[in-house]
């Protein structure tokens, strides 16, 4: 091990930006259309999950959030994440995954899946406590 490496733990994982998806969602394109055109985009699935939660549809929210969560895990792994370590909320491309994870925690709680809700909340906090605060799970 190098004496110049991060001795406190792994470096933060920073996902690459997807400007096309960000522009579509920022521009008001329906997240259903964005998810259909870009099925690997966690941000689109997170937006669908958040919309379903707001509409009082926790089962749909759970399905959307789980899809966004798994798509995000795939992206994290492709970008060097080893199953632990920081995933900073301040890095906007990470926010799709973190939003999907928060929505999964909320949807799991809403359908009575307490263990999953706790696991997701812990994972979110371990990824970045700022994400927990920003997403109302602190």
Secondary structure as the mmCIF struct_conf table of DSSP 4:
data_model
#
loop_
_struct_conf.conf_type_id
_struct_conf.id
_struct_conf.beg_label_comp_id
_struct_conf.beg_label_asym_id
_struct_conf.beg_label_seq_id
_struct_conf.end_label_comp_id
_struct_conf.end_label_asym_id
_struct_conf.end_label_seq_id
TURN_TY1_P TURN_TY1_P1 UNK A 3 UNK A 4
BEND BEND1 UNK A 5 UNK A 5
TURN_TY1_P TURN_TY1_P2 UNK A 7 UNK A 8
BEND BEND2 UNK A 9 UNK A 9
HELX_LH_PP_P HELX_LH_PP_P1 UNK A 10 UNK A 13
HELX_LH_PP_P HELX_LH_PP_P2 UNK A 15 UNK A 17
HELX_RH_AL_P HELX_RH_AL_P1 UNK A 19 UNK A 26
TURN_TY1_P TURN_TY1_P3 UNK A 27 UNK A 28
HELX_RH_AL_P HELX_RH_AL_P2 UNK A 31 UNK A 37
TURN_TY1_P TURN_TY1_P4 UNK A 39 UNK A 40
HELX_RH_AL_P HELX_RH_AL_P3 UNK A 42 UNK A 54
TURN_TY1_P TURN_TY1_P5 UNK A 55 UNK A 56
HELX_RH_AL_P HELX_RH_AL_P4 UNK A 58 UNK A 78
TURN_TY1_P TURN_TY1_P6 UNK A 79 UNK A 80
BEND BEND3 UNK A 83 UNK A 83
BEND BEND4 UNK A 85 UNK A 85
TURN_TY1_P TURN_TY1_P7 UNK A 89 UNK A 90
BEND BEND5 UNK A 91 UNK A 91
HELX_RH_3T_P HELX_RH_3T_P1 UNK A 92 UNK A 94
HELX_RH_AL_P HELX_RH_AL_P5 UNK A 95 UNK A 110
TURN_TY1_P TURN_TY1_P8 UNK A 111 UNK A 112
HELX_RH_AL_P HELX_RH_AL_P6 UNK A 114 UNK A 127
HELX_RH_AL_P HELX_RH_AL_P7 UNK A 129 UNK A 134
TURN_TY1_P TURN_TY1_P9 UNK A 135 UNK A 136
#
